[in-house]
Structure formats: structure tokens, C-alpha cells
Amino acid sequence: YTAGVYCDDCGEYVSGHDLIPAKGHNPQWVTISGSCTTGVIREERCTVCGQVFGRETTEPAGHQPGEWTTIKEATCTEPGLRQSACTVCGETYEEAIPATGHVYDEGEMILHPEDSATGVGLMRYTCTKCGYQMDKEITDTGHIHHGGTATCVSRAVCVECGREYGDYDANNHAHIIAIPDADPTCETAGHTGGTYCDACGVVVTPATETAPATGHVDENGDGICDIDGKPILPEDPDDPDEPEDPENPDDPDGDDDDEDSIWGGFRCSMCDIYEANKDIPVIGFFYMIVHFFVHIINYIKYIT
């Protein structure tokens, strides 16, 4: 209504008081409250009179994380913890880091089913991250042994389970050693080359003798071989091939000497030379001493 004048006695307007039509509501949505975690509450209100026409609540949008900071690392079995500040509301909040879980290797067979009295074997798996071990019973390896090579001293090893299987191979020698050709020496015969297995001791290719031993040569009689420079060992005085004297049983070798007495003579144990000296026993004794020292001197020359 417009302004007007009215009678105070009767209450009627004398002038003015014209009707002004209503303008109508001007509704708009207004946010009342809200956050990243509770959602947003809005109302539709008239901007002129404030009358509420509607109300709604949106689903929480959640925080929008910025850069994460790890507070606790996650392990195979325990969760970790990290922290960040929301880029929308600025609130600092924490979030759990899930446990990573074990990562097992291919496993190791602790007990093969074939070695078990019950036919139940055991596999052991180890976590590659934390070292935790898990045992699992098995009744079948799931494969047929294969691969590997058997030798004369070892059986083949399965490439899957690492277990030996099958028989030895006597013809597949593990370590063959070559024997070179050799010329004859004073004491050994000459021979061609050959081979033998150092693992099992079997001769693979036999060596063939080509020439007998040449024997020692001692032209100056000093007891040292002129060819290889080694002392010449005496022959066995009890050689069964030595002829006996049937007419003198007390002197079976037939040299008519007295070997039982150092005064009558002596036989050198190094060169097997017998020296008889019955007429002058003392000289014979000293000759024995000198003869012995000659051998000692020759031996010293040989080793130096």
C-alpha cells in the first residue's frame, strides 16, 4: 500500500493507501555448512524474506591429499602410516598403509617324499623381504627326475629338485688325467702315453711298454750311477738266485770268506762289496771305516 490519510473517527482513508502488488520470492541455494568428511548442507532460501523452500546434503567428497609423509613403513604383516594435508580444507590427516604381505621364493625341499616313512615330504619357503619361513607338506614332487649327468663316482642330479637319481655311469669318467710318453731310465721301463680317471682310479687308456729299464752304470766304482747320478742300491745278499756251494754249507755263497767277523772281512751294506782281510784284522777294520765314509762323502756330493 501507498501512504494515505484516514479519518481517526471512522477509520476510513480519505486519500492514498493504494494497493501495491507483491514482488514474489527470490529463492537461491545457500551453503549452510560442510567439509570434506561430512558432506555439504545447502538450503534454498528467498533472498528477500528468508523463507526456506528446500534443503539437501551432498555425499562427502573426501580429502584431496597433497604430498605424503611416511610416518611408519609397512611390513609384510603390519600396516604402516602416512600423513598429508588436504589441498581443499587444509586439514592434516593420517592414512594407513596396507601390509605388503610375504613374497616367497621357489622353496627348498627339506624332506623328499621318497625319504619319508609316511610318504609325506616337506617344502620350506622363505620370504624374500623379511626372511620368514613357511613349511608345507607335500606328497608328490609334481615331476619326473630329469637332467643332470651321471659319472663314474656320482649319480645324475635332477635339475628341478636337486635330488640324485638313477645309476652311476662307469663309462663317463669324472676326471681323466693324461699320462705322457716316457723314455726308459736306469730303473723304469719306457712306455707310451695313456689316461686314467683320478676320481675312480680306473685306467682308461693303458700305457704300453716300449723299452725295458737300462740299468745303472758305475764305471768308476764309487757307488753313484754315471747316468742319473743316484746312489746305486746294493742287491739283496739273500738273493735266492745266488748259487750255493754244496760242498761247504758254512759258506753257501761259495766265496770262502768269513763274513761273520768284522776282523776277518766285511760286506758293505750300501754297495754289497765284500772285503776279506784275515791276515791283518786291524787293517781290515779301519778299511771298513774308510769305505763307509767314502759312501757318506759321495752321498753328500749327490744331494748338494
C-alpha positions in Angstrom: 0.0 0.0 0.0 1.0 3.6 -0.6 0.8 6.2 2.1 -2.6 7.8 2.8 -4.8 9.9 5.1 -7.6 8.4 7.1 -10.3 9.7 9.5 -9.5 9.0 13.0 -13.2 8.9 13.9 -14.4 6.4 11.3 -11.1 4.8 10.2 -11.6 5.4 6.5 -8.9 6.6 4.3 -9.6 10.0 2.8 -6.7 9.8 0.3 -3.9 7.4 -0.7 -3.5 4.0 0.7 -3.3 2.5 -2.8 -2.6 -1.3 -3.1 1.0 -2.2 -4.3 1.2 -5.7 -5.9 3.6 -8.3 -4.1 7.0 -8.6 -5.7 7.2 -12.5 -5.3 10.0 -14.6 -3.7 13.7 -14.7 -4.9 14.9 -18.2 -4.0 18.7 -19.1 -4.1 20.7 -22.0 -2.8 22.9 -21.1 0.2 25.6 -23.4 1.8 24.9 -23.7 5.4 27.8 -26.0 6.5 30.1 -28.8 5.2 33.5 -30.3 5.0 35.5 -33.0 3.0 34.4 -35.6 5.5 30.8 -34.7 6.4 29.5 -33.5 3.1 27.8 -30.1 2.3 24.4 -28.9 3.7 22.6 -26.4 1.4 19.2 -24.6 1.7 17.1 -22.9 -0.9 16.1 -19.5 0.7 14.4 -16.4 -0.5 16.9 -13.6 -0.6 14.1 -11.1 0.1 12.2 -12.6 3.1 14.5 -15.5 4.0 11.8 -18.2 3.6 13.3 -21.7 3.2 12.0 -23.7 0.3 14.3 -26.7 0.4 17.3 -28.5 2.0 19.8 -31.0 0.7 23.0 -32.8 1.9 25.7 -33.9 -0.6 27.9 -37.0 -0.1 31.4 -36.3 1.5 33.9 -35.7 -1.3 36.8 -36.7 0.9 40.1 -35.0 1.4 42.3 -34.2 -1.6 45.8 -35.2 -0.4 48.9 -33.2 -1.1 52.4 -34.7 -0.6 52.5 -37.7 1.6 54.9 -38.1 4.5 55.5 -41.7 5.7 55.4 -42.0 9.5 55.8 -45.7 9.7 56.8 -48.2 7.0 54.5 -51.1 6.3 55.9 -54.6 6.7 54.9 -58.0 5.5 52.4 -58.4 8.3 52.0 -54.9 9.9 50.4 -51.9 8.3 52.2 -48.6 8.0 51.1 -45.0 8.5 51.4 -41.8 6.4 50.3 -38.2 6.7 49.2 -35.4 4.4 47.4 -32.0 4.3 44.2 -31.7 2.3 44.5 -29.3 -0.6 40.8 -28.3 -0.2 40.2 -27.8 3.5 43.9 -27.7 4.7 43.2 -30.3 7.4 46.1 -32.6 8.3 45.1 -36.2 8.4 46.6 -39.7 8.5 46.1 -42.8 6.4 47.1 -46.4 6.9 49.5 -48.1 4.5 48.4 -51.7 3.9 50.7 -54.5 5.0 52.6 -55.7 1.9 52.3 -59.5 2.6 55.0 -62.1 2.2 56.7 -62.8 -1.1 58.0 -66.3 -1.0 60.9 -67.8 -3.1 60.6 -71.1 -5.1 61.1 -73.1 -2.0 63.6 -75.7 -0.8 62.8 -79.4 -0.3 63.7 -80.3 3.3 62.4 -83.8 3.2 61.7 -85.7 0.0 58.6 -87.9 0.0 60.7 -90.8 -1.1 62.8 -90.5 2.0 59.9 -90.2 4.4 58.5 -93.3 6.2 54.9 -91.9 5.7 55.4 -90.7 2.1 54.9 -87.1 3.2 57.7 -84.7 2.3 58.3 -81.1 3.4 59.0 -78.0 1.4 60.3 -74.8 3.1 59.5 -71.4 1.6 61.4 -68.3 2.6 60.1 -64.7 2.3 62.5 -62.7 0.2 61.7 -59.5 2.1 61.7 -60.4 5.8 63.1 -63.9 5.9 60.0 -65.5 7.4 59.9 -69.3 6.6 56.8 -71.3 6.0 56.8 -75.1 5.8 54.4 -77.0 3.6 53.8 -80.8 3.4 53.9 -82.4 0.0 53.1 -85.9 -1.1 54.3 -85.6 -4.7 57.1 -83.6 -6.2 55.0 -83.0 -9.3 57.7 -84.0 -11.7 59.8 -86.9 -13.0 63.5 -86.6 -12.2 65.4 -85.4 -15.3 68.5 -83.6 -16.4 72.0 -83.8 -14.9 74.8 -86.2 -15.9 75.9 -89.3 -14.1 79.6 -90.1 -13.8 81.7 -92.9 -12.5 81.5 -91.5 -9.0 78.2 -89.7 -8.8 74.7 -90.1 -10.0 72.7 -87.5 -12.0 71.1 -84.6 -10.2 67.6 -83.6 -11.0 67.5 -80.0 -12.4 64.2 -79.3 -10.6 64.5 -80.7 -7.1 68.3 -81.2 -6.9 68.0 -84.8 -5.9 70.3 -87.6 -7.1 68.6 -90.3 -9.2 69.5 -93.2 -11.4 72.7 -95.2 -11.6 76.4 -94.4 -11.9 77.9 -94.3 -15.4 81.1 -96.3 -15.3 82.0 -95.1 -18.8 81.7 -91.4 -18.1 84.8 -90.7 -16.0 84.7 -87.5 -13.9 88.4 -86.5 -14.0 90.6 -88.0 -16.7 94.4 -87.5 -16.3 96.8 -87.9 -19.2 99.9 -90.0 -18.8 102.6 -88.6 -21.1 105.1 -90.8 -23.1 108.2 -91.7 -21.1 111.7 -92.9 -22.2 113.3 -95.7 -20.3 115.5 -94.8 -17.3 118.0 -96.8 -15.3 115.2 -98.1 -13.1 112.0 -97.8 -15.1 110.9 -99.0 -18.4 109.8 -96.7 -21.2 106.2 -96.5 -22.3 103.7 -94.8 -24.5 101.2 -92.3 -23.1 97.8 -93.3 -21.6 95.0 -91.9 -19.4 93.4 -92.8 -16.1 90.5 -91.4 -14.1 91.6 -89.6 -11.0 88.1 -90.0 -9.4 87.6 -93.7 -9.6 91.2 -94.9 -10.3 90.3 -96.8 -13.4 92.9 -96.9 -16.3 91.0 -95.6 -19.3 93.8 -96.0 -21.9 96.6 -98.3 -20.8 100.2 -97.3 -21.4 102.3 -99.7 -23.4 105.9 -100.6 -22.5 108.2 -99.6 -25.3 111.7 -100.5 -23.8 113.0 -102.1 -20.6 114.9 -100.2 -17.9 118.5 -99.6 -19.0 120.0 -100.3 -15.6 122.6 -98.3 -13.6 126.2 -97.7 -14.9 129.0 -97.3 -12.4 132.3 -97.5 -14.3 134.4 -95.8 -11.6 133.0 -98.0 -8.8 132.0 -95.1 -6.5 128.5 -96.4 -5.9 126.9 -93.5 -7.9 125.2 -94.1 -11.2 127.1 -92.3 -14.0 123.8 -91.8 -15.9 121.3 -90.4 -13.4 123.7 -89.6 -10.5 121.8 -91.6 -7.9 123.3 -93.9 -5.4 123.3 -97.5 -6.6 121.4 -99.6 -4.1 123.1 -103.0 -3.3 121.5 -106.2 -4.4 119.9 -108.4 -1.8 122.7 -110.6 -0.3 120.0 -113.2 0.3 119.1 -113.3 -3.3 117.6 -116.7 -3.9 119.1 -116.7 -7.4 122.7 -116.6 -6.0 124.4 -120.0 -6.5 125.2 -122.0 -3.4 128.3 -124.1 -2.6 127.0 -127.6 -1.8 130.5 -128.7 -0.6 130.7 -126.0 2.1 127.4 -125.5 3.9 129.0 -123.0 6.2 129.9 -120.8 3.1 126.7 -121.0 1.0 127.7 -118.3 -1.4 131.0 -120.1 -2.3 133.4 -117.1 -1.7 135.3 -118.9 1.1 135.3 -115.9 3.4 134.3 -115.2 7.0 131.5 -112.6 6.8 130.5 -113.2 10.4 133.6 -111.5 11.8 134.5 -107.9 11.0 138.1 -108.7 11.7 138.2 -111.4 9.1 136.3 -109.3 6.5 133.1 -107.3 5.9 130.4 -106.8 3.3 129.3 -103.2 2.6 125.5 -102.9 3.1 125.5 -100.0 0.6 127.4 -101.4 -2.3 127.4 -105.1 -1.4 131.2 -105.3 -1.8 132.9 -107.9 0.4 136.4 -107.2 1.6 138.4 -110.1 3.2 141.4 -109.4 5.4 142.1 -112.3 7.7 145.9 -111.8 7.9 145.8 -108.2 9.3 142.5 -107.8 11.3 143.1 -104.3 12.4 143.8 -103.0 8.9 140.6 -104.7 7.8 138.6 -102.9 10.5 139.9 -99.5 9.6 139.4 -100.2 5.9 135.8 -100.8 6.7 135.5 -97.4 8.4 137.2 -95.6 5.5 135.0 -97.5 3.0 131.9 -96.3 4.9 133.0 -92.6 4.9 133.6 -92.8 1.2 130.0 -93.6 0.7 128.9 -90.8 3.0 131.0 -88.3 1.1 129.7 -89.4 -2.2 126.1 -89.2 -0.9 126.7 -85.6 0.3 128.0 -84.7 -3.1 124.9 -86.1 -4.7 122.4 -84.2 -2.5 124.2 -80.9 -2.7 
